[in-house]
């Protein structure tokens, strides 16, 4: 015996669990043209763990540089991502300024 007693699901819970209840400030973008989207996070988990569905997107298309041929759904997803990230950074900056009286630094 190896002394290892692994239960079914342990690897999932430890390495790729779908429990994001303690998570914050994450964007899960899923292009519906990507066959892997079925295993992705397709609904918002909470107000700061967001799912962005890209109807005409494929794997990582929203993370690539802009192209004149990008579908509107990809352009819209990129805009949503920027808005969310800016919002989260602004919240953190305000929290840090209130705590430290310093608006020059963002502390993580």
ChimeraX attribute file (.defattr): number of C-alpha atoms within 10 A of each C-alpha:
attribute: neighborCount
match mode: 1-to-1
recipient: residues
	/A:1	4
	/A:2	4
	/A:3	5
	/A:4	6
	/A:5	7
	/A:6	8
	/A:7	7
	/A:8	8
	/A:9	9
	/A:10	11
	/A:11	11
	/A:12	11
	/A:13	11
	/A:14	8
	/A:15	8
	/A:16	9
	/A:17	11
	/A:18	12
	/A:19	10
	/A:20	12
	/A:21	9
	/A:22	7
	/A:23	11
	/A:24	14
	/A:25	14
	/A:26	19
	/A:27	17
	/A:28	16
	/A:29	24
	/A:30	28
	/A:31	24
	/A:32	16
	/A:33	13
	/A:34	16
	/A:35	11
	/A:36	12
	/A:37	17
	/A:38	11
	/A:39	9
	/A:40	13
	/A:41	19
	/A:42	15
	/A:43	12
	/A:44	14
	/A:45	18
	/A:46	15
	/A:47	9
	/A:48	15
	/A:49	18
	/A:50	20
	/A:51	18
	/A:52	19
	/A:53	19
	/A:54	24
	/A:55	16
	/A:56	16
	/A:57	22
	/A:58	17
	/A:59	16
	/A:60	11
	/A:61	21
	/A:62	22
	/A:63	12
	/A:64	9
	/A:65	7
	/A:66	12
	/A:67	8
	/A:68	5
	/A:69	6
	/A:70	14
	/A:71	14
	/A:72	13
	/A:73	16
	/A:74	21
	/A:75	17
	/A:76	13
	/A:77	22
	/A:78	20
	/A:79	12
	/A:80	14
	/A:81	20
	/A:82	11
	/A:83	11
	/A:84	17
	/A:85	15
	/A:86	12
	/A:87	13
	/A:88	16
	/A:89	13
	/A:90	13
	/A:91	12
	/A:92	15
	/A:93	19
	/A:94	16
	/A:95	15
	/A:96	18
	/A:97	16
	/A:98	11
	/A:99	9
	/A:100	11
	/A:101	11
	/A:102	12
	/A:103	12
	/A:104	9
	/A:105	11
	/A:106	14
	/A:107	10
	/A:108	6
